[in-house]
Amino acid sequence: MSTESVEPGHGHSPAAWTAVIIMLVAFTVGAVAFYFDAPIVVWAAAGLAIIGLIVGWAMKKAGYGVGGTKYQPKGH
């Protein structure tokens, strides 16, 4: 049995999705580069993960986070 939660949308915003997608790409590239022993690419992927955090934070500040002025939750 499932019940519908009335949470304000924790993590369900364009800012969160964008940050998570960038970081998932970074970790995937980093893991593959680690397997192939390419340390420069591993460090570049680590930098990309940090960029993902910064992009998510910047989008939240720009109003695309949960409760932001440009965020419009979709009805389910």
N, C-alpha and C positions, 0 to 999 in steps of 0.2 A: 504494500500500500504506500502510496506517495502523497505527500502534502506539499502544497505550493508555499514557498517561503516569500515573505514580504520584505526581504532585505533591500536596501537602497541600490543594489547593483554593484556590489564589491567586485571590481575587476572587469566589469562588463562595459567598457568604454573604448572609444577609438584610441585614446592614449595608452591604455593598458594592452589592448590587442597589438598595437604597433610595436610597443616595447618588447612584448613577449615574442613576437614573430622575428624581430631583429636579433634578439638574444638566442632564439632557437637556431637560427641560421648560423650565428657565430659559434655556438657550441657544436653544431654538426660539422662545420668546416674545421674547427679546432680539433675535434676527435679524429677526423679523417687525416688531417695533417700530422697529428701525433702518431697515428698508425704508420704513416709513410715517412716518419722521421724528418719532418720539415719544420724546424723550430721557429723560423721566421714567420711562417704562416700561422703557427700556433699562437705566437705573440700578437700577430695581426688580428686573429680571431678574438683574443682576449680584449684587445682594444675595441673591436666591434661590439663586444658585449657591454663594455662601458659606455660606448656611444648609444647603445639601445636604452640604457638607463637614463642617459641625459635626454634623449629624444622623448621618452615617456614623461619625464619630469617637465620638459619644456611644453609638451602638448597639454599636460595637465594645467600648467600655468596659463596657457593660451585659451583655456576654457573647454577643452575636449575631454577632461576627466569626469568622473562621476560627480554630479552636482554642479558642473561647470555651465557657463552661459551658452555654450554651443553644443552641449550634450543633450540629445533627445533619446530617451530610452524607448525601445520598441515594445509594444504590447505583445504578450504571448498568448 
